[in-house]
Amino acid sequence: MNQSLEVLIEILKTITLVSILYVWVVRYKNIQNEFDQYNLPKWVRDFVGILKISFALMLQSSENIIIVLGSAGILLLMSAAVFTHFRVKNKLYKMLPALSLFSISLMILIYTL
């Protein structure tokens, strides 16, 4: 496979992990406020956080099946996030992080398969 493509995918995996950890650990208060605004229960917020961090960590694996599971999991969660943004009629700029992670995860999934 093309060496530069492999490097790009590794960079995307790292960006995904760092961004998810930043949002769900460092900026957790913002997540709490966001989920409150969407009238979602606290257990849903915490479950989504556990899944996101777990899936992002899976991307760092050397096993392709684990990477596929991680990227597919993030795709599913980002699909739900975009749906939620549409449901509450958020502006496009609020959807961009979810759309970006969706796109990155799709690239990782396609490359890994």
KOLVO-157265 format. One record per residue: residue number from 1; residue in one letter; chain; z negated, y negated, x negated of N, C-alpha, C in turn. Coordinates in steps of 0.05 Angstrom, whole numbers, always signed. Layout:
N
<vexro i="NUM" aa="A" ch="A" n_z="Z" n_y="Y" n_x="X" ca_z="Z" ca_y="Y" ca_x="X" c_z="Z" c_y="Y" c_x="X"/>
...
//
This chain:
113
<vexro i="1" aa="M" ch="A" n_z="+0" n_y="+24" n_x="-17" ca_z="+0" ca_y="+0" ca_x="+0" c_z="+0" c_y="-25" c_x="-18"/>
<vexro i="2" aa="N" ch="A" n_z="+9" n_y="-46" n_x="-7" ca_z="+11" ca_y="-72" ca_x="-21" c_z="-17" c_y="-81" c_x="-30"/>
<vexro i="3" aa="Q" ch="A" n_z="-21" n_y="-86" n_x="-56" ca_z="-47" ca_y="-94" ca_x="-67" c_z="-57" c_y="-119" c_x="-54"/>
<vexro i="4" aa="S" ch="A" n_z="-40" n_y="-139" n_x="-50" ca_z="-49" ca_y="-164" ca_x="-39" c_z="-58" c_y="-161" c_x="-9"/>
<vexro i="5" aa="L" ch="A" n_z="-45" n_y="-142" n_x="+5" ca_z="-54" ca_y="-137" ca_x="+33" c_z="-81" c_y="-124" c_x="+33"/>
<vexro i="6" aa="E" ch="A" n_z="-86" n_y="-106" n_x="+14" ca_z="-112" ca_y="-93" ca_x="+12" c_z="-134" c_y="-114" c_x="+7"/>
<vexro i="7" aa="V" ch="A" n_z="-128" n_y="-132" n_x="-11" ca_z="-147" ca_y="-153" ca_x="-18" c_z="-152" c_y="-171" c_x="+6"/>
<vexro i="8" aa="L" ch="A" n_z="-131" n_y="-178" n_x="+21" ca_z="-134" ca_y="-194" ca_x="+45" c_z="-152" c_y="-181" c_x="+65"/>
<vexro i="9" aa="I" ch="A" n_z="-148" n_y="-155" n_x="+70" ca_z="-164" ca_y="-140" ca_x="+89" c_z="-193" c_y="-140" c_x="+80"/>
<vexro i="10" aa="E" ch="A" n_z="-198" n_y="-136" n_x="+55" ca_z="-226" ca_y="-136" ca_x="+45" c_z="-239" c_y="-163" c_x="+49"/>
<vexro i="11" aa="I" ch="A" n_z="-223" n_y="-185" n_x="+45" ca_z="-233" ca_y="-212" ca_x="+49" c_z="-240" c_y="-216" c_x="+79"/>
<vexro i="12" aa="L" ch="A" n_z="-222" n_y="-206" n_x="+97" ca_z="-227" ca_y="-209" ca_x="+126" c_z="-252" c_y="-193" c_x="+134"/>
<vexro i="13" aa="K" ch="A" n_z="-256" n_y="-170" n_x="+123" ca_z="-280" ca_y="-154" ca_x="+129" c_z="-305" c_y="-170" c_x="+121"/>
<vexro i="14" aa="T" ch="A" n_z="-304" n_y="-182" n_x="+98" ca_z="-327" ca_y="-198" ca_x="+88" c_z="-332" c_y="-223" c_x="+105"/>
<vexro i="15" aa="I" ch="A" n_z="-310" n_y="-237" n_x="+112" ca_z="-312" ca_y="-260" ca_x="+129" c_z="-325" c_y="-253" c_x="+156"/>
<vexro i="16" aa="T" ch="A" n_z="-317" n_y="-230" n_x="+167" ca_z="-328" ca_y="-221" ca_x="+192" c_z="-358" c_y="-216" c_x="+190"/>
<vexro i="17" aa="L" ch="A" n_z="-366" n_y="-201" n_x="+169" ca_z="-394" ca_y="-195" ca_x="+166" c_z="-410" c_y="-221" c_x="+162"/>
<vexro i="18" aa="V" ch="A" n_z="-401" n_y="-238" n_x="+145" ca_z="-416" ca_y="-263" ca_x="+139" c_z="-418" c_y="-280" c_x="+164"/>
<vexro i="19" aa="S" ch="A" n_z="-396" n_y="-283" n_x="+178" ca_z="-396" ca_y="-301" ca_x="+201" c_z="-414" c_y="-290" c_x="+223"/>
<vexro i="20" aa="I" ch="A" n_z="-414" n_y="-264" n_x="+228" ca_z="-431" ca_y="-252" ca_x="+248" c_z="-460" c_y="-254" c_x="+240"/>
<vexro i="21" aa="L" ch="A" n_z="-466" n_y="-249" n_x="+215" ca_z="-494" ca_y="-252" ca_x="+206" c_z="-503" c_y="-281" c_x="+208"/>
<vexro i="22" aa="Y" ch="A" n_z="-486" n_y="-300" n_x="+201" ca_z="-493" ca_y="-328" ca_x="+202" c_z="-500" c_y="-336" c_x="+231"/>
<vexro i="23" aa="V" ch="A" n_z="-482" n_y="-328" n_x="+250" ca_z="-486" ca_y="-336" ca_x="+278" c_z="-510" c_y="-322" c_x="+290"/>
<vexro i="24" aa="W" ch="A" n_z="-513" n_y="-296" n_x="+285" ca_z="-533" ca_y="-280" ca_x="+299" c_z="-560" c_y="-280" c_x="+285"/>
<vexro i="25" aa="V" ch="A" n_z="-562" n_y="-290" n_x="+260" ca_z="-588" ca_y="-291" ca_x="+246" c_z="-595" c_y="-320" c_x="+241"/>
<vexro i="26" aa="V" ch="A" n_z="-579" n_y="-335" n_x="+227" ca_z="-586" ca_y="-362" ca_x="+219" c_z="-585" c_y="-380" c_x="+244"/>
<vexro i="27" aa="R" ch="A" n_z="-566" n_y="-377" n_x="+261" ca_z="-563" ca_y="-395" ca_x="+284" c_z="-570" c_y="-381" c_x="+310"/>
<vexro i="28" aa="Y" ch="A" n_z="-590" n_y="-364" n_x="+309" ca_z="-597" ca_y="-348" ca_x="+332" c_z="-606" c_y="-365" c_x="+356"/>
<vexro i="29" aa="K" ch="A" n_z="-618" n_y="-388" n_x="+350" ca_z="-627" ca_y="-406" ca_x="+372" c_z="-603" c_y="-415" c_x="+389"/>
<vexro i="30" aa="N" ch="A" n_z="-580" n_y="-420" n_x="+376" ca_z="-556" ca_y="-428" ca_x="+390" c_z="-546" c_y="-405" c_x="+408"/>
<vexro i="31" aa="I" ch="A" n_z="-549" n_y="-380" n_x="+398" ca_z="-541" ca_y="-357" ca_x="+414" c_z="-559" c_y="-355" c_x="+439"/>
<vexro i="32" aa="Q" ch="A" n_z="-585" n_y="-359" n_x="+435" ca_z="-604" ca_y="-358" ca_x="+457" c_z="-596" c_y="-379" c_x="+479"/>
<vexro i="33" aa="N" ch="A" n_z="-590" n_y="-403" n_x="+470" ca_z="-582" ca_y="-424" ca_x="+489" c_z="-556" c_y="-417" c_x="+503"/>
<vexro i="34" aa="E" ch="A" n_z="-537" n_y="-406" n_x="+488" ca_z="-511" ca_y="-399" ca_x="+500" c_z="-514" c_y="-378" c_x="+521"/>
<vexro i="35" aa="F" ch="A" n_z="-528" n_y="-357" n_x="+515" ca_z="-532" ca_y="-335" ca_x="+534" c_z="-547" c_y="-344" c_x="+559"/>
<vexro i="36" aa="D" ch="A" n_z="-566" n_y="-363" n_x="+555" ca_z="-581" ca_y="-374" ca_x="+577" c_z="-562" c_y="-390" c_x="+595"/>
<vexro i="37" aa="Q" ch="A" n_z="-544" n_y="-406" n_x="+583" ca_z="-524" ca_y="-421" ca_x="+598" c_z="-506" c_y="-403" c_x="+615"/>
<vexro i="38" aa="Y" ch="A" n_z="-500" n_y="-380" n_x="+605" ca_z="-482" ca_y="-361" ca_x="+619" c_z="-498" c_y="-344" c_x="+638"/>
<vexro i="39" aa="N" ch="A" n_z="-524" n_y="-348" n_x="+641" ca_z="-541" ca_y="-333" ca_x="+659" c_z="-540" c_y="-303" c_x="+653"/>
<vexro i="40" aa="L" ch="A" n_z="-540" n_y="-296" n_x="+628" ca_z="-540" ca_y="-268" ca_x="+620" c_z="-569" c_y="-261" c_x="+612"/>
<vexro i="41" aa="P" ch="A" n_z="-577" n_y="-237" n_x="+618" ca_z="-605" ca_y="-228" ca_x="+612" c_z="-609" c_y="-227" c_x="+581"/>
<vexro i="42" aa="K" ch="A" n_z="-634" n_y="-230" n_x="+574" ca_z="-641" ca_y="-229" ca_x="+545" c_z="-634" c_y="-202" c_x="+533"/>
<vexro i="43" aa="W" ch="A" n_z="-638" n_y="-180" n_x="+548" ca_z="-632" ca_y="-154" ca_x="+537" c_z="-602" c_y="-151" c_x="+531"/>
<vexro i="44" aa="V" ch="A" n_z="-585" n_y="-164" n_x="+546" ca_z="-556" ca_y="-163" ca_x="+541" c_z="-550" c_y="-178" c_x="+515"/>
<vexro i="45" aa="R" ch="A" n_z="-563" n_y="-201" n_x="+512" ca_z="-559" ca_y="-217" ca_x="+487" c_z="-568" c_y="-201" c_x="+463"/>
<vexro i="46" aa="D" ch="A" n_z="-591" n_y="-189" n_x="+464" ca_z="-601" ca_y="-173" ca_x="+441" c_z="-584" c_y="-149" c_x="+436"/>
<vexro i="47" aa="F" ch="A" n_z="-575" n_y="-135" n_x="+457" ca_z="-558" ca_y="-112" ca_x="+454" c_z="-532" c_y="-119" c_x="+441"/>
<vexro i="48" aa="V" ch="A" n_z="-520" n_y="-141" n_x="+450" ca_z="-495" ca_y="-151" ca_x="+438" c_z="-499" c_y="-158" c_x="+409"/>
<vexro i="49" aa="G" ch="A" n_z="-521" n_y="-171" n_x="+402" ca_z="-527" ca_y="-177" ca_x="+374" c_z="-529" c_y="-153" c_x="+357"/>
<vexro i="50" aa="I" ch="A" n_z="-544" n_y="-133" n_x="+366" ca_z="-547" ca_y="-108" ca_x="+351" c_z="-520" c_y="-95" c_x="+347"/>
<vexro i="51" aa="L" ch="A" n_z="-504" n_y="-94" n_x="+368" ca_z="-477" ca_y="-81" ca_x="+366" c_z="-459" c_y="-97" c_x="+347"/>
<vexro i="52" aa="K" ch="A" n_z="-459" n_y="-124" n_x="+349" ca_z="-442" ca_y="-140" ca_x="+331" c_z="-449" c_y="-136" c_x="+302"/>
<vexro i="53" aa="I" ch="A" n_z="-475" n_y="-137" n_x="+296" ca_z="-483" ca_y="-134" ca_x="+268" c_z="-477" c_y="-106" c_x="+259"/>
<vexro i="54" aa="S" ch="A" n_z="-482" n_y="-86" n_x="+275" ca_z="-476" ca_y="-58" ca_x="+268" c_z="-446" c_y="-54" c_x="+263"/>
<vexro i="55" aa="F" ch="A" n_z="-429" n_y="-64" n_x="+281" ca_z="-400" ca_y="-61" ca_x="+278" c_z="-390" c_y="-76" c_x="+253"/>
<vexro i="56" aa="A" ch="A" n_z="-401" n_y="-99" n_x="+247" ca_z="-393" ca_y="-115" ca_x="+224" c_z="-401" c_y="-100" c_x="+198"/>
<vexro i="57" aa="L" ch="A" n_z="-424" n_y="-87" n_x="+198" ca_z="-433" ca_y="-71" ca_x="+175" c_z="-415" c_y="-47" c_x="+172"/>
<vexro i="58" aa="M" ch="A" n_z="-406" n_y="-35" n_x="+194" ca_z="-388" ca_y="-12" ca_x="+193" c_z="-362" c_y="-19" c_x="+178"/>
<vexro i="59" aa="L" ch="A" n_z="-353" n_y="-44" n_x="+180" ca_z="-328" ca_y="-52" ca_x="+167" c_z="-330" c_y="-50" c_x="+136"/>
<vexro i="60" aa="Q" ch="A" n_z="-355" n_y="-49" n_x="+126" ca_z="-359" ca_y="-48" ca_x="+97" c_z="-358" c_y="-19" c_x="+87"/>
<vexro i="61" aa="S" ch="A" n_z="-354" n_y="+0" n_x="+104" ca_z="-355" ca_y="+28" ca_x="+96" c_z="-330" c_y="+35" c_x="+80"/>
<vexro i="62" aa="S" ch="A" n_z="-332" n_y="+57" n_x="+65" ca_z="-309" ca_y="+68" ca_x="+51" c_z="-294" c_y="+89" c_x="+67"/>
<vexro i="63" aa="E" ch="A" n_z="-306" n_y="+96" n_x="+90" ca_z="-294" ca_y="+117" ca_x="+108" c_z="-277" c_y="+103" c_x="+129"/>
<vexro i="64" aa="N" ch="A" n_z="-252" n_y="+110" n_x="+131" ca_z="-234" ca_y="+97" ca_x="+150" c_z="-243" c_y="+100" c_x="+179"/>
<vexro i="65" aa="I" ch="A" n_z="-254" n_y="+123" n_x="+186" ca_z="-263" ca_y="+127" ca_x="+214" c_z="-285" c_y="+108" c_x="+222"/>
<vexro i="66" aa="I" ch="A" n_z="-303" n_y="+102" n_x="+203" ca_z="-325" ca_y="+83" ca_x="+208" c_z="-313" c_y="+55" c_x="+211"/>
<vexro i="67" aa="I" ch="A" n_z="-294" n_y="+48" n_x="+194" ca_z="-281" ca_y="+22" ca_x="+196" c_z="-266" c_y="+19" c_x="+222"/>
<vexro i="68" aa="V" ch="A" n_z="-253" n_y="+40" n_x="+231" ca_z="-239" ca_y="+40" ca_x="+257" c_z="-259" c_y="+35" c_x="+279"/>
<vexro i="69" aa="L" ch="A" n_z="-281" n_y="+50" n_x="+279" ca_z="-302" ca_y="+46" ca_x="+300" c_z="-313" c_y="+18" c_x="+300"/>
<vexro i="70" aa="G" ch="A" n_z="-318" n_y="+7" n_x="+276" ca_z="-329" ca_y="-20" ca_x="+274" c_z="-309" c_y="-41" c_x="+284"/>
<vexro i="71" aa="S" ch="A" n_z="-284" n_y="-39" n_x="+276" ca_z="-265" ca_y="-59" ca_x="+285" c_z="-259" c_y="-56" c_x="+315"/>
<vexro i="72" aa="A" ch="A" n_z="-258" n_y="-31" n_x="+325" ca_z="-253" ca_y="-27" ca_x="+353" c_z="-277" c_y="-38" c_x="+370"/>
<vexro i="73" aa="G" ch="A" n_z="-301" n_y="-34" n_x="+359" ca_z="-325" ca_y="-45" ca_x="+373" c_z="-324" c_y="-75" c_x="+374"/>
<vexro i="74" aa="I" ch="A" n_z="-317" n_y="-88" n_x="+352" ca_z="-315" ca_y="-117" ca_x="+352" c_z="-293" c_y="-126" c_x="+371"/>
<vexro i="75" aa="L" ch="A" n_z="-271" n_y="-112" n_x="+372" ca_z="-249" ca_y="-119" ca_x="+391" c_z="-259" c_y="-118" c_x="+419"/>
<vexro i="76" aa="L" ch="A" n_z="-274" n_y="-98" n_x="+426" ca_z="-285" ca_y="-95" ca_x="+453" c_z="-304" c_y="-118" c_x="+460"/>
<vexro i="77" aa="L" ch="A" n_z="-322" n_y="-123" n_x="+441" ca_z="-342" ca_y="-145" ca_x="+446" c_z="-328" c_y="-172" c_x="+448"/>
<vexro i="78" aa="M" ch="A" n_z="-308" n_y="-177" n_x="+431" ca_z="-294" ca_y="-203" ca_x="+432" c_z="-277" c_y="-205" c_x="+457"/>
<vexro i="79" aa="S" ch="A" n_z="-267" n_y="-183" n_x="+467" ca_z="-253" ca_y="-184" ca_x="+493" c_z="-272" c_y="-192" c_x="+515"/>
<vexro i="80" aa="A" ch="A" n_z="-296" n_y="-181" n_x="+515" ca_z="-316" ca_y="-188" ca_x="+535" c_z="-324" c_y="-218" c_x="+531"/>
<vexro i="81" aa="A" ch="A" n_z="-326" n_y="-227" n_x="+507" ca_z="-333" ca_y="-255" ca_x="+502" c_z="-312" c_y="-274" c_x="+513"/>
<vexro i="82" aa="V" ch="A" n_z="-287" n_y="-268" n_x="+507" ca_z="-265" ca_y="-285" ca_x="+517" c_z="-265" c_y="-285" c_x="+548"/>
<vexro i="83" aa="F" ch="A" n_z="-269" n_y="-261" n_x="+560" ca_z="-271" ca_y="-259" ca_x="+589" c_z="-293" c_y="-277" c_x="+600"/>
<vexro i="84" aa="T" ch="A" n_z="-316" n_y="-276" n_x="+587" ca_z="-339" ca_y="-292" ca_x="+595" c_z="-333" c_y="-322" c_x="+593"/>
<vexro i="85" aa="H" ch="A" n_z="-320" n_y="-330" n_x="+571" ca_z="-313" ca_y="-358" ca_x="+568" c_z="-294" c_y="-367" c_x="+590"/>
<vexro i="86" aa="F" ch="A" n_z="-275" n_y="-350" n_x="+598" ca_z="-257" ca_y="-356" ca_x="+620" c_z="-273" c_y="-358" c_x="+646"/>
<vexro i="87" aa="R" ch="A" n_z="-291" n_y="-339" n_x="+650" ca_z="-307" ca_y="-338" ca_x="+675" c_z="-323" c_y="-363" c_x="+679"/>
<vexro i="88" aa="V" ch="A" n_z="-334" n_y="-374" n_x="+657" ca_z="-351" ca_y="-398" ca_x="+660" c_z="-334" c_y="-424" c_x="+655"/>
<vexro i="89" aa="K" ch="A" n_z="-308" n_y="-420" n_x="+652" ca_z="-289" ca_y="-442" ca_x="+650" c_z="-295" c_y="-460" c_x="+626"/>
<vexro i="90" aa="N" ch="A" n_z="-300" n_y="-447" n_x="+603" ca_z="-304" ca_y="-462" ca_x="+578" c_z="-277" c_y="-472" c_x="+568"/>
<vexro i="91" aa="K" ch="A" n_z="-278" n_y="-493" n_x="+552" ca_z="-254" ca_y="-504" ca_x="+540" c_z="-245" c_y="-485" c_x="+517"/>
<vexro i="92" aa="L" ch="A" n_z="-220" n_y="-488" n_x="+509" ca_z="-208" ca_y="-470" ca_x="+489" c_z="-224" c_y="-470" c_x="+463"/>
<vexro i="93" aa="Y" ch="A" n_z="-233" n_y="-494" n_x="+454" ca_z="-247" ca_y="-495" ca_x="+429" c_z="-273" c_y="-478" c_x="+428"/>
<vexro i="94" aa="K" ch="A" n_z="-285" n_y="-473" n_x="+452" ca_z="-308" ca_y="-456" ca_x="+453" c_z="-301" c_y="-427" c_x="+450"/>
<vexro i="95" aa="M" ch="A" n_z="-276" n_y="-420" n_x="+457" ca_z="-266" ca_y="-393" ca_x="+455" c_z="-255" c_y="-385" c_x="+428"/>
<vexro i="96" aa="L" ch="A" n_z="-250" n_y="-405" n_x="+411" ca_z="-237" ca_y="-400" ca_x="+385" c_z="-252" c_y="-380" c_x="+367"/>
<vexro i="97" aa="P" ch="A" n_z="-278" n_y="-382" n_x="+365" ca_z="-292" ca_y="-362" ca_x="+348" c_z="-287" c_y="-333" c_x="+358"/>
<vexro i="98" aa="A" ch="A" n_z="-288" n_y="-329" n_x="+384" ca_z="-284" ca_y="-302" ca_x="+395" c_z="-255" c_y="-293" c_x="+391"/>
<vexro i="99" aa="L" ch="A" n_z="-236" n_y="-312" n_x="+396" ca_z="-208" ca_y="-305" ca_x="+392" c_z="-202" c_y="-300" c_x="+362"/>
<vexro i="100" aa="S" ch="A" n_z="-214" n_y="-314" n_x="+345" ca_z="-211" ca_y="-310" ca_x="+316" c_z="-221" c_y="-283" c_x="+307"/>
<vexro i="101" aa="L" ch="A" n_z="-245" n_y="-276" n_x="+316" ca_z="-256" ca_y="-250" ca_x="+309" c_z="-240" c_y="-227" c_x="+322"/>
<vexro i="102" aa="F" ch="A" n_z="-230" n_y="-232" n_x="+346" ca_z="-213" ca_y="-212" ca_x="+358" c_z="-188" c_y="-207" c_x="+341"/>
<vexro i="103" aa="S" ch="A" n_z="-175" n_y="-229" n_x="+332" ca_z="-151" ca_y="-226" ca_x="+316" c_z="-156" c_y="-213" c_x="+289"/>
<vexro i="104" aa="I" ch="A" n_z="-178" n_y="-221" n_x="+276" ca_z="-185" ca_y="-209" ca_x="+250" c_z="-191" c_y="-179" c_x="+254"/>
<vexro i="105" aa="S" ch="A" n_z="-206" n_y="-172" n_x="+274" ca_z="-212" ca_y="-144" ca_x="+279" c_z="-188" c_y="-127" c_x="+285"/>
<vexro i="106" aa="L" ch="A" n_z="-169" n_y="-139" n_x="+300" ca_z="-144" ca_y="-126" ca_x="+306" c_z="-128" c_y="-120" c_x="+280"/>
<vexro i="107" aa="M" ch="A" n_z="-127" n_y="-140" n_x="+263" ca_z="-113" ca_y="-136" ca_x="+237" c_z="-126" c_y="-114" c_x="+221"/>
<vexro i="108" aa="I" ch="A" n_z="-153" n_y="-114" n_x="+219" ca_z="-167" ca_y="-93" ca_x="+205" c_z="-162" c_y="-66" c_x="+217"/>
<vexro i="109" aa="L" ch="A" n_z="-163" n_y="-64" n_x="+243" ca_z="-158" ca_y="-39" ca_x="+257" c_z="-130" c_y="-29" c_x="+251"/>
<vexro i="110" aa="I" ch="A" n_z="-110" n_y="-45" n_x="+254" ca_z="-82" ca_y="-37" ca_x="+250" c_z="-78" c_y="-28" c_x="+221"/>
<vexro i="111" aa="Y" ch="A" n_z="-89" n_y="-43" n_x="+202" ca_z="-86" ca_y="-36" ca_x="+174" c_z="-100" c_y="-9" c_x="+168"/>
<vexro i="112" aa="T" ch="A" n_z="-123" n_y="-5" n_x="+180" ca_z="-139" ca_y="+19" ca_x="+174" c_z="-126" c_y="+44" c_x="+186"/>
<vexro i="113" aa="L" ch="A" n_z="-114" n_y="+41" n_x="+209" ca_z="-101" ca_y="+64" ca_x="+222" c_z="-76" c_y="+71" c_x="+206"/>
//
